[in-house]
Amino acid sequence: MNISEVLTTLKAEIAFKRTPMGRPITDYAVEALSAALEDQKNFDIDIVKCLNCSLIQSSLLVPEGCPSCGSKDLSTEITKADII
């Protein structure tokens, strides 16, 4: 999946400050999600899901791991059940 396919999910994560699974996210993660939404040139980039907290984010913005929990366990295997 790419960013353009999960825009609603990214917006919901920002609005509720929670992952799709209901886990709270940090202010840093909210900033990273906002950056992903603002960068419309990269809407065709793959997304990743943190296997620890379930945050869904642009793969470009996670070089050091999850911006919310810090986990380095990320997956590009995202299903319709994972998104809002």
N, C-alpha and C positions, 0 to 999 in steps of 0.2 A: 504494500500500500504506500501511497505517497501523501504528502501534506494536503494536497487539494481534496483528497478523499476523506480527511478527518478534521476539516475546519471546525465543524460543530463541536467535536470533542475537545479540540484545543481551546475554543472559546469557553466551553463549559468548565474546563479545568481552571481557567483563569477566574471566571465569575464565582465559582464555588470554593476555590482554593483547595480543591480535592482531586484526587485521581478518579478515573471512571469506577474504580472499586471502592471509593469512599475514603481513602487514606489522605490525611492532610498533606499539603505540599508547602515548601518554603517560599519566602518572598523571592529568593534567587531563582527558583523554578518558575515562578510567575513571570519574572523578567525574561527568562529564556523563552517561555511560551509566547510572550508578546513579541519578542524579536522574530520568532518563526512566522508569526502572522503578518508582521510588517514587511518581511522579505518576500514579496510576491514573485520575484524572479526565480525563486527556488521552490515553488510549489510542486515541482515534479520530483523533488528529492524524497528518498525513502524515509519512513518514520521508524522509530524504534520504541520498544516497550521495556521498561525496567521490570525485571523478573522479581524484584524485591517489593517495590511499592506500587507497581503498575502504571507509573507515569508514562504517558505517550508523548513523544517529542520528536523534533526533527533530528535526523542522524547527524547533521552538521554541527549541532550544538551540544553534543555529548562526548567530546574527545577525552574528557577526564572521568567519565562515568555519569551517573544520574545526577542532574542538578538539584534534586530534592533530597535523596537519601545517600548519595555518594556511591551506590553500588556500581560495580563494573559488569554486572550480569545483565546484559541487554540483549534483546532479541528482535529480529525483523519479522518473525513469524507472528503476525497479528491477524486475528480473525474478526468477523463482523460482531461477534459476541464481546470483543474487547473494547469496542468503541460505542459511543453514544449516538 
